[in-house]
Amino acid sequence: MTGIITEDHRKGTTAVYQKEKQGYSICGDAYYMSENDGYFLAAIADGLGSGENANRSARIVVNTIENQHAGTSLEGLFSACNKALSHERGAVVTILKIDYTSKNVFYGNVGNAGCVLNIDDEGCYRPIPAAGFLSGRRLKPKMYNYPFDSEVSFVLYSDGAEVHNMRDRFAQYAEVPSEFVQNMVVSNDAACKDDITIISGHMKEKA
């Protein structure tokens, strides 16, 4: 599983794959994950363009989320990220929050990053992304809310990821994030025409 980072969490596991665009030494995407007793949060920021300037915008987003996610709604995080990107190149942003207390999955998006969800093993959801990107201008993110009972599987991905048959593969490997991401790497590792970030996770309440 070369290049795949796996991590154990309180209620599950995640796997992450990231690779820079061919011809560049730095990835224009950045990601962030955090978990506490109340919730799990994951985010991807895809800076516009490639290389250092794109990475700068992406890093601004994840640093803002890291510093402000505690006690802040997803809408508030998008507002803070948008403000932080004033006078910057801009970034596409997608954020997922699995709230263990309220038993809700909150998802927000601006731009062409994607998400697939499996709630309680009852089928896949693919939230429709919002057009645009964050750069300080007034822009409303697209927000979704999905109640869950005991388990949530998810994949977040930047637009550089090849998504052919992703939903079918996700349905097959949703409970084993490392296997799903490895399966996606086979499709994406040949030639990176854009920066790639894929985060997959499976969270389950213990019986």
C-alpha positions in Angstrom: 0.0 0.0 0.0 2.7 2.4 -1.1 1.8 6.0 -0.3 -1.3 5.2 1.7 -1.5 6.4 5.2 -3.8 4.5 7.5 -4.9 5.6 11.0 -6.9 4.1 13.8 -9.5 6.3 15.5 -11.8 5.9 18.6 -14.6 4.6 16.5 -13.0 3.3 13.3 -10.2 3.7 10.7 -9.2 6.0 7.9 -6.9 5.7 4.9 -5.5 8.6 2.9 -3.7 8.8 -0.4 -2.2 12.0 -1.8 0.0 12.7 -4.8 1.1 15.9 -6.6 0.4 16.7 -10.2 3.0 15.2 -12.6 5.8 17.7 -13.0 5.5 19.3 -9.6 7.3 18.7 -6.4 4.5 19.8 -4.0 0.8 18.9 -3.9 -1.7 21.7 -4.3 -4.2 19.9 -2.1 -4.2 19.7 1.7 -6.3 17.7 4.1 -7.2 17.7 7.8 -8.7 15.1 10.2 -9.5 15.3 13.8 -11.5 13.2 16.3 -12.7 13.7 19.9 -15.4 12.1 22.1 -18.1 14.2 20.4 -17.3 14.0 16.7 -15.0 13.1 13.8 -14.1 15.7 11.2 -12.3 15.4 7.8 -11.7 18.1 5.2 -10.0 18.5 1.8 -8.9 21.8 0.4 -7.9 21.9 -3.3 -6.0 25.1 -4.0 -6.6 26.6 -7.4 -3.9 25.8 -9.9 -0.9 23.7 -9.0 2.4 23.8 -7.0 3.3 26.2 -4.2 0.6 28.9 -4.8 -2.1 26.3 -4.8 -0.6 24.6 -1.7 -0.5 28.0 0.1 -4.3 28.5 -0.3 -5.0 24.9 0.6 -2.8 25.2 3.8 -4.6 28.4 4.8 -7.9 26.5 4.7 -6.8 23.5 6.8 -5.0 25.7 9.3 -8.2 27.7 9.7 -10.2 24.5 10.2 -7.7 23.1 12.7 -7.8 26.3 14.8 -11.5 26.9 14.7 -13.4 23.6 14.3 -14.0 23.1 18.1 -17.3 24.8 18.9 -17.9 26.0 15.3 -20.6 24.9 12.9 -19.7 23.8 9.4 -21.3 27.0 8.1 -19.0 28.9 10.4 -16.0 27.1 9.2 -16.7 27.8 5.6 -17.2 31.5 6.5 -13.9 31.6 8.4 -12.1 29.8 5.5 -13.6 32.2 3.0 -12.5 35.2 5.0 -9.0 33.8 5.4 -8.6 33.4 1.6 -9.3 37.0 0.8 -6.5 38.2 -1.5 -5.3 34.6 -2.0 -5.7 32.4 -5.1 -8.6 30.5 -3.6 -9.5 26.9 -2.9 -12.2 24.3 -3.4 -13.3 23.0 0.1 -15.2 20.0 1.3 -15.8 19.2 5.0 -17.4 16.1 6.6 -18.4 16.0 10.3 -19.7 12.8 11.9 -21.4 14.0 15.2 -21.5 11.1 17.6 -23.6 13.0 20.1 -26.5 14.0 17.8 -26.1 11.0 15.5 -25.9 13.2 12.4 -23.5 13.4 9.5 -23.0 17.0 8.4 -21.4 17.7 5.0 -20.6 20.9 3.3 -19.0 21.7 0.0 -17.9 24.5 -2.3 -16.4 23.5 -5.7 -15.6 20.3 -7.5 -14.4 18.1 -4.7 -16.5 15.0 -4.2 -18.0 12.8 -1.5 -19.7 9.4 -1.3 -21.4 8.2 1.9 -22.8 4.9 3.1 -25.1 5.3 6.1 -25.8 2.2 8.2 -25.0 0.0 5.2 -28.3 1.0 3.6 -27.0 2.4 0.3 -24.8 5.1 -1.0 -25.3 8.9 -1.1 -23.4 11.2 -3.4 -24.0 14.8 -2.4 -24.2 17.3 -5.4 -21.2 19.7 -5.2 -21.7 23.5 -5.2 -20.3 25.6 -8.0 -17.4 28.0 -7.3 -14.5 28.3 -4.9 -13.6 30.2 -1.7 -11.6 33.4 -2.3 -13.2 36.0 0.0 -16.2 36.7 -2.1 -19.7 36.0 -0.8 -20.6 32.4 -1.6 -23.0 30.0 0.1 -21.7 26.4 0.5 -24.0 23.5 -0.2 -24.9 21.8 3.1 -26.3 18.3 3.8 -27.4 16.5 6.9 -27.8 12.7 7.2 -29.0 11.0 10.4 -27.3 7.7 11.3 -27.9 4.9 13.8 -24.6 3.1 14.2 -22.1 3.3 11.3 -20.9 5.6 8.6 -18.5 4.9 5.7 -17.2 7.8 3.5 -14.8 8.9 0.8 -13.8 12.4 0.1 -11.7 13.2 -3.0 -10.3 16.1 -4.9 -11.1 16.5 -8.6 -7.8 15.0 -9.7 -9.0 11.6 -8.6 -10.3 9.2 -11.3 -13.9 8.4 -10.3 -14.8 5.8 -12.8 -16.8 3.1 -11.0 -16.0 4.7 -7.7 -19.5 4.2 -6.3 -19.4 0.5 -7.1 -15.9 0.0 -5.6 -17.0 2.0 -2.5 -20.0 -0.3 -2.0 -17.7 -3.3 -2.1 -14.9 -2.0 0.1 -16.6 0.7 2.3 -15.9 -1.1 5.6 -12.2 -1.5 4.8 -10.8 2.0 3.9 -7.3 0.8 3.1 -8.5 -1.7 0.5 -10.8 0.8 -1.1 -8.0 3.4 -1.4 -5.6 0.8 -2.6 -8.2 -0.1 -5.3 -8.4 3.6 -6.3 -4.7 4.0 -6.4 -4.5 1.4 -9.1 -6.7 3.6 -11.3 -5.0 6.9 -10.3 -1.3 6.2 -10.0 -0.4 5.8 -13.7 -0.3 9.5 -14.6 -1.3 12.4 -12.3 -2.9 15.0 -14.6 -3.9 16.9 -11.4 -3.2 16.8 -7.7 -4.9 13.9 -6.0 -6.2 13.5 -2.5 -8.5 10.6 -1.4 -9.7 10.1 2.2 -11.8 7.0 3.1 -13.1 6.1 6.5 -15.4 3.7 8.3 -16.8 4.7 11.7 -19.0 2.4 13.8 -20.5 2.8 17.3 -19.5 -0.1 19.5 -22.2 -2.4 20.6 
